[in-house]
Amino acid sequence: MPIVHAFIHVKPECTEAFKAASLANARASILEPGVARFNVLQQADASHRFVLVEVYRTPADQVAHRATPHYAT
């Protein structure tokens, strides 16, 4: 079960746009059969920092996720 932790620092002026796009991606991602979990976490004391936690059932599911339109967006 592949697990990805993506640590992301966003320019402060882009925080809201990044958050909206990431939440849209997460909502679409959890509908994929190979995605077991997809969380968007925002740091409380530095709101421009995020962690994405992505859990896939198989390595092939992680590859398939990267081919989706919502991933490309």
N, C-alpha and C positions, 0 to 999 in steps of 0.2 A: 504494500500500500504506500505509494509515493506521497510524501508530504512536503509542501513548499511553504516556506516562510519568506515573504518578500518584504523587506524593510525599505520604505519609501519616504524620502524627504521632498516635500513639495514647496515650491516658491510660495511664500505666504499669500500673495495676491491670487494664486491659482487654487487655493485650498478648496473652496466651495465647488468649483468646476470639477476638480479631481474627485472629490467625495461623491458628487452626483454621478459621474461616469463610472466610478468603481462600484457604487451600489447597484447601478443598472447592470453592470457586468456580473456581479454576484447573483442578482435575482435570476438572470438568464442561465448562469452557470449551474446553479443548484437544480435546474430542470434537466440537465444532462444525466443520463443513466450512469455514467462512469464517475460522476462527482459525488463523493460521500459528504463533503463539507466544503463550504467556501465562506470565510468570514472576512469582513472589513473592519479593522480596529483602528481607532483614532486615539492618539496619545492625549491624555487629559491635560498635561501641563505644557504641551507643545503641539497645538492643534494642526500644525502643518506636517506632522509626522504620522505615518500610517504603517500598519503591518497587515498584509494579506495572508491569510492562512488557507491554503488550498489542499484538500485531501482527495486523492484519486484512488479508485479501486484497483487499477492496474497501470503500469507504465504506458500502455497503449491508450488508455483513457486520458492521460495527461497530454499525449501527442494529439489526440482527437480534439481536445479542448482548444488547443492552439490553432486549430483550423476553423473555428467557429467565427461567424460574423461579429458577435459581441466581444470576442477576444481582440479582434482586429481594431474595433472601435476604441 
